[in-house]
Amino acid sequence: MTKPTTEVLIDAREVSKVYPNGTQALTNVSLQVRRGEVVCIVGPSGSGKSTLLRTLNAMESITSGEVIMDGLNVHAPKTNLNEVRTHAGMVFQQFNLFPHKTALENVMLAPMQVLKHTLDTARANAEKLLAKVGLAEKAQSRPSQLSGGQQQRVAIARALAMQPRVMLFDEPTSALDPEKVGEVLEVMKQLALEGMTMVVVTHEMGFARAVANRVVFMDGGELVYQDAPEAFFSNAQHERLRSFLGQVLPH
Amino acid sequence: MRPENPAWRLLTVALVLLIGAGLYWATIKVNYQWRWDRVPEYLLMTGGEEVLSPVDGTVAVSGKQIILTPLLGGEPQTFPQIDVVQVSDGEIVFANNTLGKKAGVTPGPLLVGLWVTLQISAWSLVFALVLGLIAGLGRVSANPAARDMAAIYVELIRGTPLLVQMFIVYFFLGTVLNLSGFVAGVAALSVFTGAYVAEIVRSGIEGVSKGQMEAARSLGMSHWQAMRHVVLPQALKRSLPALAGQSINLVKDSSLVSIMALTDLTKAGREIVASTFSPFEVWFTVALMYLVLTGALSVFVRRLEKKMAHD
């Protein structure tokens, strides 16, 4: 694993989010992610971990606090959200591939539309990325012809095509059949080894333990505890974390 | 599933025959004279096309060709291929006198009317799709003004009868803007159908999973880019069967343009009935012609649906 730098790439400060109906989704969450770091966010469902992830690229608005990504104040009214999002690739639980386009076209679309790449550049790039996730031979397949694991790998290639500074993963393996989880985690591990900055919301404790530089535990909309994986999993001091780990880890 | 008993189909045939017989019996009761033999001439005229003299002049006949020299001077005009010459050489004719007839089959008023109906429907469909797409996008827009305008348009149009809209367009707008019947008809039908297309487009867009817009936006695409390249193609594909159904409605609704000075299929039927007093035959024929149009469209729709189910 490459060592993360000390440079802070994402700085979320005192982020809170209250839904219009009064539900408090996030309460004063502060999280720093350094360039090259892999941060895994774990926690029970409804703990706000996906919400936190989605505030980082403004897919979700916030009520108070701020998020600074690479010098850009993400939630400031004048910020160009499209620019912020080109810097942060996002991978969704449900893949969300564009079903009317082939795998190759899925990867090519945004670079051509947003970065104004030419068809040839975009195609060459997309072919390279599909090869990288092990799907060179599926370039002409439609999402409906691909397995869940293959679709998620195309989705990763699609996000990478924008040459993002950080990759945000929102439970990337939760919708997969158990036997397809490994191939996706393998691609993610490879990315981590190449030094990609990654924030991963996941239930895969094995992945968090093996790949993360830091594991963050959220519960009830609060960031409860964060530590390096060995410390996180071995000497959990915190009551809520202990009970969570007791439920998810094999005994 | 259990196999169907073919007897039910026999029952269907029997019931249809029974209804037909009832209708026939009813016409006998009112002493109706069936004259189906007169219908074909309104579809295709075999009598040939009359050639009229445009001006006063002297004719010279040579074989099937007539040369007309205008009395008031000017270039002689040549009329070739007059199969039945009805003037003699050297005769003086006046404007609108018959010179002769060209043999051959020409479309009768019903076919001409069908053609007008087809043209009105086609033009209206094009404009309705454009209008409906814009209004449909307005319905799902983030901009409140666009949303409100689209909602007002859809509610106004869907809440009032097409016939009343036709009257308004023809007698009010048509007079103010000096529109021809055809333009007024196409305008009224487009605006009317556009409102329904807007709702189809809106529900198509809402039927595309939210994740599609999210994924596109997360890649840095603008709302419009995401709409144009990701959401709309999927929404329109979903909407195709409903849109095709709406275009069938459009063909039928076009019969209302007959209130304007426009001889579509329905108006042609009315004119023939007025001169022949054979309403049953004519209206049955007109109905059958609409049925052929809409039937062809629905066969096309069913093919489309089948094809899309495979995609």
Contacts between the chains, C-beta under 8 A, distances in Angstrom:
chain1	res1	chain2	res2	distance
A	57	B	218	6.5
A	59	B	214	6.4
A	59	B	217	7.2
A	59	B	218	6.1
A	81	B	217	8.0
A	82	B	217	8.0
A	82	B	220	4.8
A	82	B	221	7.1
A	82	B	222	5.7
A	83	B	220	7.0
A	85	B	217	6.6
A	85	B	218	5.6
A	85	B	219	6.8
A	85	B	220	4.4
A	86	B	219	7.4
A	86	B	220	3.5
A	88	B	218	7.7
A	89	B	218	7.7
A	89	B	219	7.8
A	90	B	215	7.7
A	90	B	218	3.9
A	90	B	219	8.0
A	92	B	211	6.2
A	92	B	214	7.1
A	92	B	215	6.3
A	92	B	218	7.9
A	94	B	209	7.9
A	94	B	211	5.4
A	96	B	209	7.6
A	96	B	211	3.9
A	96	B	212	6.2
A	96	B	214	6.5
A	96	B	215	3.7
A	97	B	215	7.6
A	98	B	212	6.7
A	98	B	215	7.4
A	98	B	216	7.7
A	98	B	230	5.4
A	98	B	234	7.9
A	99	B	234	6.8
A	100	B	233	5.1
A	100	B	234	5.6
A	100	B	237	7.0
A	109	B	219	7.6
A	109	B	221	7.9
A	109	B	229	6.1
A	109	B	230	7.7
A	110	B	216	7.6
A	110	B	219	3.7
A	110	B	220	6.3
A	110	B	221	5.9
A	113	B	221	5.7
A	113	B	225	5.1
A	113	B	229	6.4
A	114	B	219	6.7
A	114	B	220	4.5
A	114	B	221	5.7
A	114	B	225	7.3
A	155	B	215	7.8
A	158	B	219	7.1
A	159	B	218	7.7
A	159	B	219	7.1
A	162	B	219	5.9
A	162	B	220	6.2
